[in-house]
Amino acid sequence: MSRSLVITLEAKDDLRAAARWYEDQSAGLGFRFMQAIDHALDLIALHPEIHAIVHRDGRLAKVERFPYAICYRLERSRILIFSVTHTSRDPAYWQDRLP
């Protein structure tokens, strides 16, 4: 069964802030960050159950080359991306967003 990816507004805000921060550090780095995010999202869409459940029904997919994780949960007809977080951040940041 194919599920659609749905990204919450909070997760989109996370992405924008991180990409902006990386771009401010070095021209083009924000773009490379977003490419890594896109790759991770593609893998989640193809193999949504590959990542273990780490809190309630939330899963974490690590982003290659960047210290970030995509937090998501599987639902009947969709994959809900509810946070994109720095891996050194307190897990309560994303855990509190679990619907």
CORMONOR-V945469 format. One line per field, one symbol per residue. ss: DSSP state (H for helix, E for strand, C for the rest). psi: psi as a letter, one per 30 degrees, with the letter a starting at -180 (. if undefined). A space follows every 10 residues. Layout:
ss->???
psi->???
This chain:
ss->CCCEEEECHH HHHHHHHHHH HHHHHCCCHH HHHHHHHHHH HHHHHHCCCC CCEEECCEEE EECCCCCEEE EEEECCCEEE EEEEEECCCC CHHHHCCCC
psi->kkkkkkklee eeeeeeeeee eeefekkfee eeeeeeeeee eeeeeeifgf klkfkcgklk jkkkfkhlkk klkklegljj jfkjkkfflk ffeeeffk.
